[in-house]
Amino acid sequence: MPGQIKGALFSALVMLVLAVPILGIQITTEGSSVRLVGELQYAFIAAGLVFVFKLLEHPLSKLLGMTHAVNLLPSADRMATYRPAILTVLIIFAFIWPFTASRGAVDVATLALIYVMLGLGLNIVVGFAGLLDLGYVAFYAVGAYSYALLTEYFGLSFWVSLPIGAGLAALFGFVLGFPVLRLRGDYLAIVTLGFGEIIRLLLNNWDELTGGPDGIGNIPKPTLFGLEFTRTAKTDGNIPFHEYFGLEYSGTYRVIFLYLLALLLVLFTLFVINRLIRMPVGRAWEALREDEIASRSLGLNPTNIKLSAFTLGASFGGMAGCFFAARQGFINPESFTFIESAIVLAIVVLGGMGSQIGVILAALALTVLPELARQFEEYRMLVFGLVMVLMMIWRPQGLLPSKRPRMELPT
């Protein structure tokens, strides 16, 4: 016990040293002057929380189990039994919910669905194939700029640009796959990180094509069979949605349509990935993740496996990027910084690598919860890091870790 108290005091002291400049000092302005104001109570509160946590860490570990996390979620076997019914109810609820929710809530949910698509795409590379990718935002940017440039220079619609953007992102993923065929672990992470930064800098400096730091604006919104969700039609021959159905104009129609479109794209992504992981290519990804040497000895080609993972994962990132550009109506390189790749990777790790339901839950948590606590926005990354540390301590396998199917021979 004395050793635990000493360790808790030391951790609290370290936290106090780190928290004083972050939480204990505030910059305020009075007219044209700037001064520092001490708010040390927040630093002492943080140090006290760390002291209590470290003091109770071992008793809680014994209570909850050293190797198993708190079993607040249903077991995998029970989830598998009720999964079809649960998924049916959730899908029906997801389609009905936007018609009863506020416009702001639907808009936040649409953003969350974009991160769900990104998380599911990166889950192919990191979760299934076991390849650490820190530059996934590059494919996101390729998809977004593909739609913006195709509609600006060639006048293509969203529905035509969507598969093209996904295909271009897949091509970039294929190109990225070749230099990293012999890399794994930290080396692979460094190369993919550099690739993401190269794409961002290219977009930022190619002013003639991408607009540079100013970005591209006035990106058209998606239409529903030619029906535009604007007060008046912006394209000759098109009819606004509300006029066609004899309704009063409301901007809520466009928000609901974008949400439903994002939901359909997520369902399409889930359908394709579920089919892939049951095919030989999905089994090959898992074999590569577990042991590359063993998979090679079984006759599998690691080159083709890695390329397929990068290509397919990038295609879903490009699809999410196309939708992001259509939703925002404006994009610039600052929308595709490294922090976006870090957040998507955190979604995969937090949800459980290889677990699609876990990725969905983590994406919803990391996008919706910050919107519910906007008054603490300046401490968002601090809380984000704290949550990740706690997850690594109490549930390192993620919220809903994947459980591979197994067969047992009768004895």
Helices and strands as residue ranges (DSSP letters): H 2-23, E 25-30, E 33-38, H 40-55, H 57-64, H 76-96, G 97-99, H 103-123, I 124-128, H 137-153, H 158-177, H 185-205, H 207-210, G 212-214, E 227-228, E 239-240, H 241-244, H 252-277, H 280-290, H 292-297, H 302-328, G 333-336, H 338-351, H 356-372, G 374-379, H 380-394
